[in-house]
Amino acid sequence: MNARTKLSRRVSDARSASPSGDDGGRAAVKPLSAQEPVIVSPSFPARPRPPKQKQNSALWRKYHAVIRGAYSVVLALVAWELIGRYALTSKLTFAPLSAVLVEFAKLWGTGELQRDIAVSFTALLLGFAIAAVVGIVIGSLCGVSEAIGEHLDPLINALYATPLVALSPILILVFGIGPASKVAIVFVLAVFPILINTTVGIKSADESLIEAARSFGASRLDVFWRVLLPSALPFVVAGLRLGIGKGLVGIFIGELFGAQDGVGYLISLSGQTFDIPGMFVGVLVLAAAGVLCTALFEYIERRIAPWRHFDLKA
């Protein structure tokens, strides 16, 4: 064997022993059966979420005010019954709720209570309607015109600070004993909260909205109807809520001094004859009317200005 043959064998043996081989220096890959096994961790089922709380339900979000208010009313009625049964047991000073309900059913059966309710609330609605129109009109004028507001502000503040209940006998003497005097008393007591709230609402309108409307060529009347009045609506509704409460006080005062029928007359007559359950029947009717009217105006306010009602979330 010559030297050239021995050299070629040595080169071939070195190539076969090299880990790169003929694949351009690439590392040898182990077969799939020779690879190490892959450890897979077992999967656990997801933990179920707890059920949503009652506050998050759609029913609670929609009627939470009614539910909470109902709780308060029920607790007050239960306390009324317990106080009448075990604390104030004298029939000349207090009456439990059960006795008041019995008297309510008795008066309702005779038709006397329906007649008194019709007389009182007819005068209340008429006086309150006149007060709402006058209060909104004059309040809008005072809010729009600075000159009118400066002329009327002293008179409005003076009359609002005056105890108008003291003027009730004068109104009864002027209008006589009848529906006219009760309507006048309701009007006098209810008009000022509506007027003042309307004025404040008009003056609280956003000036940027007014300037934007004027930049598009809106007239003063357009600015009032499209900018000022919509901005003042929540204030107006708040004034109506205050006015209806004042009106209920007015209807009681008007029938207390001079009347021959009505819920106020029922309260006055029952008090004079020591008919405590009958007196509380009239009080309960006026209280229920106040709650219903206030809830109605609050619903109207939520519909026309929902941004004014929000709930702070924890």
CORBELQUI-V138386 format. One record per helix or strand of 2 or more residues. SS is the DSSP state (hx for helix, st for strand). FROM is the first residue (numbers start at 1). TO is the last residue. If there is no record, write none. Layout:
# CORBELQUI-V138386
SS:FROM:TO
SS:FROM:TO
This chain:
# CORBELQUI-V138386
hx:3:17
hx:32:34
hx:54:56
hx:58:87
hx:97:110
hx:112:144
hx:146:161
hx:164:175
hx:179:203
hx:207:215
hx:220:257
hx:263:272
hx:276:304
hx:306:308
